[in-house]
Amino acid sequence: MLETLSLNLARAAMTAQTAIAEAALAQADRPGALSPDPFNVGPAMTQVMTGLVSRPDKLFAAQADLFNRYMDVWASTTRRAAGEEPTPSKDKRFKDPAWTENPMFDVMRQSYLATADWMNGLVSSVEDIDPRIKRRAEFFTKLLTDAFSPSNFLASNPAALKALAETNGESLVKGMQNFAADLERGHGKLKISQADYERFKVGENVATAPGQVVWRDELFELIQYDAATDKQREIPLLIFPPWINKFYILDLQPANSMIRWLSAQGFTVFVCSWVNPDKDKAEFGFDDYLQKGIYRAVEKALEQSKSERINTVGYCIGGTLMGAALAHMAAHGDERVGANTFFAAQHDFAEAGDLLLFTDENWLKEIEQEMDAAGGVLPGAHMAETFNALRANDLIWSFFVSNYLMGKDPPAFDLLFWNADQTRMPKKLHLDYLRSMYGRNALSQGDFQIGGLKVDLTKVKIPLYFQASREDHIAPMNSVYRSAKAFTNAAVTLTLAGSGHIAGVVNPPSANKYQHWINPALPATLGEWQAGAVEHPGSWWNHWADWLHDRSGGWVPARDPAKGSLPPIEPAPGSYVKVKS
């Protein structure tokens, strides 16, 4: 056994060394970063440290606090030695029983948590500096302390050591093979696998709702889905997903497909499947996505359904564009959209969460250089890395431990497969989005120009349904609430769902998961709204469907995508969604 273990450790070391050497060669010819500190973390930390030094009393109190924390750790350790039962950890990183049952690992865990919490609290306690600079320091301090968790290292992770012993080192060999495969997949850059990508195929076991592509041009495919009822509502529904991801988050598998569920409620469902843009779309901007996207899709869906009006949905960044489009329509007296729904969409970016940290001008120059090197598009992997950094413990370190230290295969999880199926973005559109929305908050200020005019959200007067999620880290609930308040002359209904940016939206009633809150009023602040809201168990979909039915006209014979004005091109989910970045 000892000989086998030794050989496997040597194999694992050689696999890792070879992979790292090959990665270094693959990266050797790549241009260096424009800035060694694109997020301006250095100046932010300097201001934090200066603020601490200027308050010696606060620094002394912090040192005393750290001392007291360690005294608590040793007191807890002493009680454990005297026979006190351990308290299981609520932190997912330390869920293995050995973290509390083994005294050595228990001390290690407690010491780390005490120090990490102290460091993060110390940075947060600094006063008299710009809030955004302080938030940048807080964010990267959290990234640093998360990275140094003892769970992320083989020698200090009891679960990984146990697997190593039980498999005579085979787990580490498999882990280093996974590591080498991910480096190769990233062409020399570590691209951590979050799912078993071979288990899913778009159009075969995800994105399988039946329908037809009834229109295709350079920017999108329009998909009309088959009816699931004998009659459908007169006014059809057109969904605009974010172009930052692919639309099939709304059609993963039959059990959690919003598209199938909407069809079963009697709605005629259209979806705009955005093209995965390449170099030829580098100069496409908001005007193109308005005129060639929103307006053309509305026109074609109305033509196909023979309806005079349509209801729309804008999801995430697709909702930001849809909000601007509604204001543009209002300015021109365009009444084709009767009612609109926003999923996790922002229009007021004053409190847009940690993504605000990624719009520093230094970082924008860095990202612009990366887009230029890619021919004028932002590579899909870049946005994946950004979103992963927002939830590093869940989307980076948990897979680092599982895949590499434990040697496990990535899970066969449809949502994580979709999450990794990223799209590219045109340079002009993306930079304008970051600078106009996150940088200047132009849309809510009436200072955003699209389609030849500065649009005013207060001109929108149609019924609006806003959905926010309580734990959303991309479109925080307070930011969505501020966005709802920005449409001052519209009839706004807001629902708050449990969970986050994805699971809060994609939560079918049959799952019986989470909860949602309803309050027909829209007071000045989210806190006031929550105080008057009523909690309901399960999904918010039924509440939304009732709202939508009331605004979708009468019943008409079910529409057949194959018999509309637009001839079918190919079955759903079409071709654009299958293009890999």
Backbone torsions as a table, in degrees:
resi	resn	phi	psi	omega
1	MET	NA	-40.6	179.8
2	LEU	-65.4	-39.2	179.1
3	GLU	-65.2	-42.8	178.8
4	THR	-62.4	-44.0	178.5
5	LEU	-60.2	-44.4	-179.2
6	SER	-62.5	-43.9	179.7
7	LEU	-63.8	-40.8	-180.0
8	ASN	-68.2	-37.6	176.0
9	LEU	-62.9	-38.9	178.1
10	ALA	-66.7	-41.5	177.8
11	ARG	-61.1	-44.6	-179.8
12	ALA	-62.1	-43.4	-180.0
13	ALA	-63.7	-42.5	-180.0
14	MET	-66.3	-39.9	178.6
15	THR	-61.5	-45.2	-179.6
16	ALA	-66.1	-44.1	-178.9
17	GLN	-63.1	-42.8	179.6
18	THR	-63.7	-43.6	-179.7
19	ALA	-62.8	-42.4	-179.6
20	ILE	-66.4	-39.9	178.6
21	ALA	-63.9	-43.6	178.8
22	GLU	-65.9	-36.8	177.7
23	ALA	-64.9	-40.3	179.0
24	ALA	-62.4	-40.9	178.2
25	LEU	-65.6	-40.1	-179.4
26	ALA	-65.7	-30.3	-178.1
27	GLN	-89.5	-10.7	-170.7
28	ALA	-60.1	-37.3	-175.8
29	ASP	-90.0	-0.4	-178.7
30	ARG	-79.2	143.6	179.2
31	PRO	-65.9	148.4	179.9
32	GLY	-71.2	164.2	179.1
33	ALA	-65.2	148.1	178.8
34	LEU	-62.7	-35.5	-179.2
35	SER	-138.3	137.6	176.7
36	PRO	-70.2	-12.8	-178.9
37	ASP	-138.6	69.8	-173.7
38	PRO	-63.9	-23.1	-178.3
39	PHE	-94.5	4.2	179.8
40	ASN	57.4	40.5	179.0
41	VAL	-70.3	-39.0	-178.5
42	GLY	-55.4	-55.2	177.7
43	PRO	-60.0	-36.4	179.6
44	ALA	-64.2	-44.7	179.8
45	MET	-67.9	-33.7	177.3
46	THR	-61.4	-43.4	178.8
47	GLN	-65.1	-38.1	178.3
48	VAL	-63.5	-47.3	-178.9
49	MET	-64.5	-38.9	177.3
50	THR	-61.7	-41.3	178.1
51	GLY	-63.1	-36.5	178.7
52	LEU	-70.9	-43.7	-178.1
53	VAL	-63.7	-33.3	-179.0
54	SER	-72.4	-10.3	178.5
55	ARG	-124.4	76.0	-177.1
56	PRO	-58.8	-29.8	178.6
57	ASP	-64.3	-40.3	178.3
58	LYS	-66.9	-39.8	179.9
59	LEU	-65.7	-41.7	177.9
60	PHE	-63.2	-42.6	179.2
61	ALA	-63.3	-37.0	178.9
62	ALA	-66.1	-40.5	178.2
63	GLN	-64.0	-40.9	177.7
64	ALA	-64.9	-38.2	178.8
65	ASP	-62.5	-43.1	179.2
66	LEU	-63.9	-41.9	177.8
67	PHE	-59.1	-45.2	179.8
68	ASN	-63.7	-37.4	177.8
69	ARG	-61.5	-42.2	180.0
70	TYR	-71.7	-31.7	173.8
71	MET	-63.0	-38.1	176.9
72	ASP	-64.3	-38.7	178.8
73	VAL	-62.7	-46.4	-178.5
74	TRP	-69.1	-34.4	176.5
75	ALA	-63.9	-42.2	177.4
76	SER	-63.0	-39.7	179.5
77	THR	-65.4	-39.5	178.9
78	THR	-64.8	-42.2	178.7
79	ARG	-64.6	-37.2	177.1
80	ARG	-62.2	-41.6	179.9
81	ALA	-64.9	-26.1	179.7
82	ALA	-85.9	0.4	175.1
83	GLY	110.3	3.2	179.4
84	GLU	-68.0	138.3	179.7
85	GLU	-71.2	138.6	-179.9
86	PRO	-71.2	152.7	174.7
87	THR	-96.7	121.4	-179.3
88	PRO	-58.0	143.2	-178.9
89	SER	-77.6	140.3	175.9
90	LYS	-88.9	-10.1	179.6
91	ASP	-77.9	123.6	-175.8
92	LYS	-60.2	-25.8	-179.8
93	ARG	-66.3	-23.7	-174.3
94	PHE	-120.1	37.0	-176.3
95	LYS	-76.7	-21.4	178.7
96	ASP	-63.4	133.4	-176.7
97	PRO	-56.3	-27.8	-178.2
98	ALA	-62.0	-25.3	179.4
99	TRP	-64.3	-25.9	178.5
100	THR	-110.5	-28.8	-176.4
101	GLU	-78.7	-32.6	179.0
102	ASN	-89.2	119.3	-175.7
103	PRO	-57.0	-38.2	-178.3
104	MET	-65.3	-46.6	180.0
105	PHE	-71.0	-29.9	178.1
106	ASP	-65.2	-43.6	177.6
107	VAL	-63.6	-41.6	179.6
108	MET	-61.0	-45.1	-179.9
109	ARG	-63.6	-49.2	-178.4
110	GLN	-63.5	-39.8	-179.7
111	SER	-64.3	-44.0	179.0
112	TYR	-61.8	-48.5	-177.2
113	LEU	-63.0	-38.8	178.7
114	ALA	-64.2	-44.4	-177.9
115	THR	-69.8	-44.0	-178.7
116	ALA	-63.5	-44.4	180.0
117	ASP	-64.6	-37.7	178.6
118	TRP	-64.9	-45.3	-179.2
119	MET	-62.4	-46.5	-179.8
120	ASN	-65.1	-38.7	178.3
121	GLY	-67.7	-35.5	179.6
122	LEU	-63.1	-45.4	179.2
123	VAL	-65.1	-40.0	-178.7
124	SER	-68.0	-23.1	-175.6
125	SER	-81.3	-9.5	-177.3
126	VAL	-66.0	138.4	-178.3
127	GLU	-115.5	166.8	171.7
128	ASP	64.1	34.7	169.5
129	ILE	-130.7	161.2	-177.8
130	ASP	-55.6	128.7	-177.3
131	PRO	-55.9	-36.9	-178.8
132	ARG	-70.1	-38.3	177.0
133	ILE	-64.0	-43.0	178.3
134	LYS	-62.6	-42.2	-180.0
135	ARG	-64.4	-35.0	177.4
136	ARG	-64.0	-43.9	178.6
137	ALA	-63.7	-40.8	178.7
138	GLU	-62.4	-44.1	-176.6
139	PHE	-62.4	-47.0	-176.0
140	PHE	-78.4	-23.9	170.9
141	THR	-66.3	-40.0	177.2
142	LYS	-64.8	-41.7	176.3
143	LEU	-58.9	-42.9	-178.0
144	LEU	-65.5	-47.9	-178.4
145	THR	-67.2	-34.2	175.3
146	ASP	-63.1	-41.1	-177.8
147	ALA	-64.2	-31.9	-176.1
148	PHE	-91.8	13.6	175.5
149	SER	-59.5	136.0	179.1
150	PRO	-61.1	-19.2	178.1
151	SER	-67.9	-17.5	-176.3
152	ASN	-89.5	4.1	-177.4
153	PHE	-124.7	137.7	-176.4
154	LEU	-58.3	-46.7	-174.3
155	ALA	-66.9	-18.4	-177.4
156	SER	-119.8	18.7	177.5
157	ASN	-115.5	105.4	-174.8
158	PRO	-62.8	-33.4	179.6
159	ALA	-66.6	-41.1	178.9
160	ALA	-68.0	-39.6	178.0
161	LEU	-65.5	-38.0	177.8
162	LYS	-63.8	-43.8	178.3
163	ALA	-63.3	-38.3	178.9
164	LEU	-60.9	-45.6	-178.6
165	ALA	-68.8	-43.0	-176.2
166	GLU	-68.5	-26.8	-178.5
167	THR	-105.0	8.0	-177.5
168	ASN	55.1	36.7	175.8
169	GLY	92.0	-6.2	-178.3
170	GLU	-63.1	-33.7	-179.6
171	SER	-62.3	-38.7	-179.8
172	LEU	-73.3	-36.1	175.6
173	VAL	-60.2	-47.3	178.7
174	LYS	-62.8	-39.4	179.5
175	GLY	-63.0	-41.4	179.6
176	MET	-72.3	-28.3	172.8
177	GLN	-67.1	-40.6	174.8
178	ASN	-61.7	-41.8	179.1
179	PHE	-60.4	-46.6	179.8
180	ALA	-64.0	-39.8	-179.6
181	ALA	-65.8	-38.3	179.3
182	ASP	-70.3	-35.2	174.8
183	LEU	-65.5	-40.6	178.7
184	GLU	-66.8	-40.0	179.2
185	ARG	-64.3	-31.7	178.5
186	GLY	-91.4	10.0	179.8
187	HIS	53.0	48.8	177.3
188	GLY	97.6	-7.1	178.1
189	LYS	-115.4	131.3	-174.9
190	LEU	-64.0	119.2	-179.9
191	LYS	-122.2	91.3	-171.6
192	ILE	-65.5	128.5	178.0
193	SER	-75.2	127.3	179.3
194	GLN	-103.7	-11.5	-178.5
195	ALA	-154.0	164.1	173.2
196	ASP	-79.8	94.8	-172.8
197	TYR	-69.3	-17.1	179.9
198	GLU	-79.3	-13.9	-175.1
199	ARG	-83.1	-12.9	-175.7
200	PHE	-124.3	145.5	176.0
201	LYS	-142.6	123.8	-177.3
202	VAL	-61.2	128.5	-179.1
203	GLY	93.3	-11.4	-179.9
204	GLU	-112.8	-51.3	176.1
205	ASN	-129.5	2.8	163.5
206	VAL	-136.5	153.5	-177.1
207	ALA	58.3	56.7	-174.4
208	THR	-113.3	4.2	178.5
209	ALA	-58.8	132.2	-176.0
210	PRO	-72.4	139.9	179.1
211	GLY	177.3	-170.6	-177.4
212	GLN	-137.2	142.3	167.3
213	VAL	-77.8	117.6	-175.5
214	VAL	-108.5	-5.5	176.0
215	TRP	-155.1	141.9	176.8
216	ARG	-145.2	131.6	170.4
217	ASP	-141.2	-162.5	-171.9
218	GLU	-71.2	-17.0	-174.0
219	LEU	-110.6	-27.6	-177.6
220	PHE	-158.7	161.1	166.2
221	GLU	-109.0	136.7	176.8
222	LEU	-100.3	119.9	-178.8
223	ILE	-107.4	129.0	171.4
224	GLN	-109.1	128.1	-175.5
225	TYR	-92.8	149.4	-179.4
226	ASP	-61.5	147.7	175.9
227	ALA	-70.8	144.9	175.7
228	ALA	-113.0	4.3	-179.9
229	THR	-136.1	162.2	-179.9
230	ASP	-71.2	-30.8	178.4
231	LYS	-125.3	152.4	178.7
232	GLN	-131.4	160.0	176.0
233	ARG	-65.0	145.8	-175.6
234	GLU	-62.1	-41.6	-178.0
235	ILE	-91.4	119.0	-178.1
236	PRO	-74.5	171.4	-178.8
237	LEU	-121.1	128.0	-179.1
238	LEU	-119.1	122.1	-175.7
239	ILE	-103.8	128.2	174.1
240	PHE	-108.9	100.3	178.2
241	PRO	-76.9	171.8	174.7
242	PRO	-69.5	141.8	175.1
243	TRP	-80.2	-3.8	178.9
244	ILE	-79.0	-16.7	176.3
245	ASN	-137.7	174.2	178.0
246	LYS	-92.7	151.3	-168.9
247	PHE	-67.1	-17.6	-169.1
248	TYR	-75.8	7.7	165.4
249	ILE	-60.4	-24.0	177.5
250	LEU	-90.5	4.4	179.7
251	ASP	-152.5	55.1	-178.3
252	LEU	-68.9	-66.7	177.6
253	GLN	-137.7	162.1	-173.8
254	PRO	-51.9	-37.8	-175.6
255	ALA	-69.5	-26.8	-177.9
256	ASN	-122.9	24.0	-178.9
257	SER	-85.6	113.5	175.5
258	MET	-65.4	-35.8	-179.2
259	ILE	-62.2	-46.9	177.7
260	ARG	-62.8	-40.2	-177.8
261	TRP	-65.2	-43.3	178.8
262	LEU	-63.3	-40.3	177.0
263	SER	-62.1	-38.2	179.7
264	ALA	-69.9	-19.6	176.8
265	GLN	-85.4	-4.6	177.0
266	GLY	97.6	21.5	177.5
267	PHE	-100.6	143.3	170.4
268	THR	-82.7	114.5	-171.0
269	VAL	-106.2	124.2	170.8
270	PHE	-114.5	145.5	175.3
271	VAL	-131.6	136.3	174.5
272	CYS	-89.9	110.1	178.2
273	SER	-95.6	102.5	-175.2
274	TRP	-66.6	147.9	174.3
275	VAL	-68.0	149.5	172.0
276	ASN	-85.8	97.0	-166.1
277	PRO	-66.4	144.2	175.9
278	ASP	-115.7	-166.4	-172.4
279	LYS	-56.9	-30.6	-178.3
280	ASP	-68.3	-13.5	179.4
281	LYS	-103.9	14.0	-174.4
282	ALA	-56.3	-34.8	-176.4
283	GLU	-97.2	10.5	173.5
284	PHE	-72.6	133.4	179.8
285	GLY	-129.1	-164.1	-178.0
286	PHE	-59.7	-36.7	179.3
287	ASP	-60.6	-41.1	179.3
288	ASP	-65.5	-44.1	-178.4
289	TYR	-70.4	-23.1	173.9
290	LEU	-76.4	-57.9	-173.6
291	GLN	-73.4	-48.3	-177.0
292	LYS	-86.3	-11.5	-179.9
293	GLY	-107.3	-79.7	-175.8
294	ILE	-57.6	-55.9	-174.7
295	TYR	-64.2	-42.4	-178.2
296	ARG	-68.9	-38.6	179.1
297	ALA	-65.5	-41.4	176.3
298	VAL	-60.6	-46.5	-179.7
299	GLU	-58.9	-46.9	-176.3
300	LYS	-71.5	-36.7	178.2
301	ALA	-66.7	-38.0	176.4
302	LEU	-66.8	-40.5	178.2
303	GLU	-63.2	-42.7	-178.0
304	GLN	-68.9	-39.1	-175.7
305	SER	-89.7	-8.8	-176.9
306	LYS	57.1	38.5	178.0
307	SER	-111.0	153.3	178.0
308	GLU	-89.8	-20.4	179.9
309	ARG	-133.1	161.6	179.7
310	ILE	-143.9	150.0	170.8
311	ASN	-102.7	148.2	-173.5
312	THR	-128.1	161.2	174.9
313	VAL	-132.0	134.9	172.9
314	GLY	-121.9	121.9	-175.6
315	TYR	-106.7	124.8	175.3
316	CYS	56.5	-123.4	-179.0
317	ILE	-65.7	-26.8	173.6
318	GLY	-64.8	-29.5	176.2
319	GLY	-74.9	-32.3	174.9
320	THR	-62.0	-47.5	177.4
321	LEU	-62.9	-40.9	-177.8
322	MET	-65.0	-37.4	177.3
323	GLY	-62.3	-43.6	176.6
324	ALA	-64.0	-38.9	180.0
325	ALA	-65.3	-40.5	178.3
326	LEU	-62.1	-39.5	177.8
327	ALA	-67.4	-37.1	177.2
328	HIS	-65.4	-42.5	177.5
329	MET	-62.4	-42.6	-179.1
330	ALA	-62.3	-37.8	-179.7
331	ALA	-66.5	-26.0	-178.0
332	HIS	-104.3	7.5	179.1
333	GLY	69.0	23.8	179.8
334	ASP	-83.3	115.0	-174.2
335	GLU	-112.5	24.3	-177.4
336	ARG	-69.5	-29.5	177.9
337	VAL	-91.1	118.9	-176.3
338	GLY	-86.6	-35.8	179.9
339	ALA	-154.8	154.1	-176.3
340	ASN	-138.8	145.5	176.7
341	THR	-117.7	139.9	175.3
342	PHE	-116.0	123.7	171.6
343	PHE	-99.1	119.9	172.5
344	ALA	44.2	47.3	-174.6
345	ALA	-111.9	143.9	-179.1
346	GLN	-117.3	142.1	173.9
347	HIS	-129.9	-27.3	171.6
348	ASP	-106.5	115.2	-172.6
349	PHE	-102.7	17.1	-177.5
350	ALA	-62.8	-31.2	-179.8
351	GLU	-127.3	52.5	-173.0
352	ALA	-82.9	13.5	173.1
353	GLY	81.7	-161.9	-172.6
354	ASP	-67.1	-18.9	177.2
355	LEU	-63.7	-20.1	175.0
356	LEU	-60.6	-26.8	-178.8
357	LEU	-69.1	-19.3	-175.7
358	PHE	-94.5	17.8	179.8
359	THR	-118.2	20.2	171.9
360	ASP	-63.3	141.2	-175.0
361	GLU	-60.1	-33.6	176.4
362	ASN	-61.3	-42.6	180.0
363	TRP	-70.4	-35.8	178.0
364	LEU	-63.1	-35.9	175.7
365	LYS	-65.8	-38.6	178.3
366	GLU	-63.5	-45.9	-178.1
367	ILE	-69.4	-33.6	177.0
368	GLU	-65.0	-39.8	176.7
369	GLN	-62.6	-40.1	179.8
370	GLU	-65.8	-39.6	178.5
371	MET	-67.5	-38.6	177.2
372	ASP	-61.9	-41.2	179.6
373	ALA	-65.7	-27.3	-179.9
374	ALA	-92.3	7.8	176.9
375	GLY	89.5	14.7	176.7
376	GLY	105.2	13.5	175.5
377	VAL	-131.3	151.7	175.2
378	LEU	-85.7	119.6	179.2
379	PRO	-58.3	143.2	-178.1
380	GLY	-58.4	-33.9	-177.4
381	ALA	-63.1	-27.6	-177.1
382	HIS	-64.4	-46.2	-180.0
383	MET	-67.9	-34.0	177.4
384	ALA	-61.2	-42.4	179.2
385	GLU	-64.6	-39.2	179.7
386	THR	-64.0	-48.7	-179.3
387	PHE	-65.9	-36.5	177.9
388	ASN	-63.3	-37.4	-179.5
389	ALA	-64.9	-27.4	179.5
390	LEU	-68.6	-25.0	178.0
391	ARG	-134.8	64.7	-171.0
392	ALA	-61.7	-41.2	-177.9
393	ASN	-63.3	-39.1	-177.6
394	ASP	-81.0	-38.8	-169.2
395	LEU	-107.4	-5.5	175.6
396	ILE	-123.2	-65.4	-169.6
397	TRP	-69.7	-32.6	178.5
398	SER	-63.0	-38.6	178.6
399	PHE	-76.4	-33.6	175.8
400	PHE	-58.0	-46.2	-179.8
401	VAL	-68.1	-49.1	-175.9
402	SER	-65.6	-47.5	-174.3
403	ASN	-74.8	-41.5	-170.2
404	TYR	-101.4	-48.1	-178.1
405	LEU	-77.6	-34.5	-178.6
406	MET	-96.5	-19.3	179.0
407	GLY	73.1	26.9	179.7
408	LYS	-88.4	155.5	174.0
409	ASP	-78.9	145.1	176.7
410	PRO	-59.4	151.0	-176.7
411	PRO	-72.3	154.5	173.5
412	ALA	-88.9	84.3	-172.6
413	PHE	-124.9	116.5	-173.4
414	ASP	-60.8	-38.8	-177.8
415	LEU	-65.7	-39.7	179.4
416	LEU	-72.1	-31.1	173.4
417	PHE	-61.8	-46.2	177.4
418	TRP	-62.2	-41.7	-177.2
419	ASN	-59.3	-32.4	-179.3
420	ALA	-86.3	-10.2	-177.8
421	ASP	-89.1	68.5	-171.7
422	GLN	-79.8	162.7	176.7
423	THR	-114.5	161.4	172.7
424	ARG	-84.1	168.0	177.0
425	MET	-138.4	139.6	179.8
426	PRO	-64.6	142.2	-177.3
427	LYS	-57.4	-50.8	-175.5
428	LYS	-60.9	-46.8	-178.3
429	LEU	-62.6	-45.8	-173.4
430	HIS	-69.4	-44.1	179.9
431	LEU	-65.7	-38.7	178.3
432	ASP	-64.6	-40.3	177.9
433	TYR	-61.1	-48.9	-178.0
434	LEU	-64.8	-43.9	-176.2
435	ARG	-75.3	-41.6	-176.2
436	SER	-74.8	-41.8	-174.8
437	MET	-88.8	-64.3	-177.8
438	TYR	-71.1	-34.8	-177.5
439	GLY	-78.3	-49.5	-173.3
440	ARG	-111.7	-8.1	-175.3
441	ASN	50.4	44.3	-168.8
442	ALA	-70.0	-34.5	-173.6
443	LEU	-64.8	-45.9	-178.7
444	SER	-73.1	-18.8	-179.5
445	GLN	-90.7	0.9	-177.4
446	GLY	71.6	24.4	-175.2
447	ASP	-119.2	19.2	-179.7
448	PHE	-103.8	124.6	-178.4
449	GLN	-100.5	129.4	177.6
450	ILE	-151.3	139.2	179.4
451	GLY	61.1	31.1	174.4
452	GLY	87.7	5.5	177.3
453	LEU	-151.4	159.8	173.7
454	LYS	-83.0	120.5	-172.1
455	VAL	-89.2	149.9	-176.4
456	ASP	-123.7	112.2	-177.3
457	LEU	-63.6	-24.1	-178.5
458	THR	-71.4	-11.1	178.2
459	LYS	-80.6	-13.5	-179.0
460	VAL	-76.5	126.9	-175.6
461	LYS	-126.0	4.6	-179.8
462	ILE	-81.0	162.9	177.1
463	PRO	-64.7	136.4	-179.9
464	LEU	-126.3	139.1	175.2
465	TYR	-117.7	119.4	177.9
466	PHE	-105.1	131.9	171.3
467	GLN	-114.7	128.7	174.5
468	ALA	-123.6	160.7	178.5
469	SER	-121.9	137.7	-172.1
470	ARG	-62.2	-34.4	-175.7
471	GLU	-111.3	24.4	-178.9
472	ASP	-71.3	123.1	179.7
473	HIS	-99.6	-5.7	179.4
474	ILE	-101.3	-45.3	173.4
475	ALA	-121.4	80.1	-174.3
476	PRO	-55.6	148.0	-173.8
477	MET	-58.9	-35.0	179.4
478	ASN	-68.0	-34.3	178.1
479	SER	-68.1	-41.0	177.5
480	VAL	-65.7	-37.8	178.9
481	TYR	-63.8	-44.2	176.6
482	ARG	-60.0	-36.6	178.9
483	SER	-65.4	-42.4	177.8
484	ALA	-61.4	-38.7	179.7
485	LYS	-69.3	-20.7	-178.3
486	ALA	-69.6	-24.0	178.3
487	PHE	-88.8	73.8	-168.9
488	THR	-68.1	-21.9	-176.6
489	ASN	-108.8	8.9	178.3
490	ALA	-98.2	156.1	174.1
491	ALA	-84.7	101.0	-171.2
492	VAL	-102.5	131.4	170.5
493	THR	-115.0	129.7	-179.2
494	LEU	-123.8	135.5	176.2
495	THR	-125.5	135.6	177.4
496	LEU	-106.0	123.4	-178.9
497	ALA	-101.8	155.8	172.2
498	GLY	-73.8	167.7	177.4
499	SER	74.5	-155.5	-167.9
500	GLY	-117.7	-154.9	-169.1
501	HIS	-62.3	-33.6	-179.3
502	ILE	-102.1	-57.8	-175.6
503	ALA	-65.2	-25.0	176.3
504	GLY	-69.0	-29.9	178.7
505	VAL	-88.0	-51.9	-175.4
506	VAL	-89.6	82.2	-176.8
507	ASN	-139.8	81.8	-176.6
508	PRO	-62.6	147.7	-179.9
509	PRO	-56.6	-33.1	-177.6
510	SER	-64.8	-20.3	-178.1
511	ALA	-74.8	-23.4	-178.3
512	ASN	53.2	43.4	-178.0
513	LYS	-114.8	155.1	174.4
514	TYR	59.4	-153.3	-177.9
515	GLN	-160.9	175.2	174.4
516	HIS	-147.9	158.6	-177.7
517	TRP	-121.3	140.1	-178.5
518	ILE	-127.0	136.6	174.1
519	ASN	-149.0	114.4	-176.9
520	PRO	-67.5	-17.5	178.9
521	ALA	-84.4	166.2	177.7
522	LEU	-137.9	72.6	-177.6
523	PRO	-67.8	-176.0	-171.3
524	ALA	-63.8	-36.7	-174.9
525	THR	-126.9	159.7	176.9
526	LEU	-63.4	-38.5	178.8
527	GLY	-57.9	-43.0	177.3
528	GLU	-65.2	-39.4	178.9
529	TRP	-62.2	-45.8	-179.3
530	GLN	-63.6	-36.9	-179.6
531	ALA	-62.5	-30.9	-179.6
532	GLY	-100.4	2.7	-176.5
533	ALA	-82.8	151.0	178.1
534	VAL	-107.8	128.7	-179.8
535	GLU	-82.8	137.5	176.4
536	HIS	-127.9	140.1	179.7
537	PRO	-72.6	151.2	172.2
538	GLY	79.3	-161.4	-171.7
539	SER	-72.0	152.5	175.9
540	TRP	-90.7	-2.4	-174.5
541	TRP	-58.6	-41.5	-177.3
542	ASN	-64.6	-39.1	177.8
543	HIS	-62.4	-43.8	178.5
544	TRP	-64.1	-42.9	-179.1
545	ALA	-61.2	-38.8	177.0
546	ASP	-62.4	-44.1	178.2
547	TRP	-60.8	-42.2	-176.8
548	LEU	-70.0	-40.6	178.4
549	HIS	-58.3	-40.4	-178.2
550	ASP	-65.7	-16.2	-175.7
551	ARG	-120.4	19.6	-175.9
552	SER	-118.5	16.8	175.6
553	GLY	74.3	-167.1	-178.8
554	GLY	-83.0	-167.6	-179.1
555	TRP	-98.9	141.4	177.0
556	VAL	-133.0	160.9	176.0
557	PRO	-55.7	142.7	-176.7
558	ALA	-55.8	139.5	-178.9
559	ARG	-88.9	136.4	178.1
560	ASP	-103.3	117.5	-178.9
561	PRO	-55.5	-27.5	-177.8
562	ALA	-79.5	-7.2	-175.0
563	LYS	-121.4	18.1	179.0
564	GLY	-85.5	-174.0	-179.6
565	SER	-68.3	-26.7	-178.7
566	LEU	-100.0	122.2	-178.9
567	PRO	-67.3	139.9	179.0
568	PRO	-60.6	141.4	179.7
569	ILE	-100.5	-47.2	175.7
570	GLU	-164.7	162.4	-179.5
571	PRO	-65.9	155.0	171.8
572	ALA	-62.0	149.0	10.5
573	PRO	-91.1	13.2	179.2
574	GLY	83.3	-171.2	-175.5
575	SER	-100.7	-34.6	-174.4
576	TYR	-60.2	-37.7	-176.5
577	VAL	-69.4	-16.9	-178.1
578	LYS	-90.3	-6.4	-178.8
579	VAL	-74.8	122.9	179.7
580	LYS	-87.9	149.0	179.2
581	SER	-81.4	NA	NA
